Amino acid sequence: MSSEGGREALVRELDRELRNLVSRSVLFQQAVADRLKVSVLDLNCLGALVQRGPMTAGQLAEENGVTTGAITGVIDRLENAGFVRRDKDPKDRRRVIVTPLPNLEAQIFPLFEGLATSLVQLSEKYRDDELRTVVEFMRGAAPLTQEETAKLRSAGRVKK
């Protein structure tokens, strides 16, 4: 059992390494977005559509923390790039449903293959119970990050 000082140091190290991972992930996302000739926001929206399937423009805006006005521009760019199509919602013609096109995964997934392969190789160093702990931690951290993002956005800009 570690001492309290040892645990505090470990938590600080975890925080440092998570910041490092996030920073490098942002750079990786930018590189993928650059290859696809879209913005990182556009790429995040594509990721949400691939993971969750078709959604309304409003849902896509909320998922990505942007206004419905901003999401219109994202959808325009993604549609022009041939990644999505927009359809009228049959239940409410005022709403738009954004659907990823069938070829989307074939265009995007190869850009993530190298990283995915490397992460599989890294995971081989750990036992199943250790990996479950990492997954549990990540599942807990994601909504916390989302909540803090919402707080920052609602608080407005930092005064200089």
C-alpha angles and dihedrals in degrees: 000000000000123000120248091256089050092051092047090052090048092050090049089050090049090051091049092049093047090052089050091050093048092048093051090044090055089053091048091050089050091051091051091046090050091052090051091044093236135111124263088250089054089050092049089052090050089051091052091050093049092048100041104023128227116357139170120269088248092054091048090050092049092045090055099037097243135121123265087247091057092046090056089063091047092051091047091053094045092047092048089049090054097245101113143015128214123221133180112257105250089215095049117017090199090067127075124218114210114209126187111234118244094249093053097094092047089055097045108032096066089062089060098042097092093051092043091052091048092050091050089052091049091049090057088073091066135070119241092253090053091050090049088055091051091048091048091050092049092048089053095045097051097065091042089055091047091051093049090048090054091049092051092048094048092049093061130218125338111251116238 
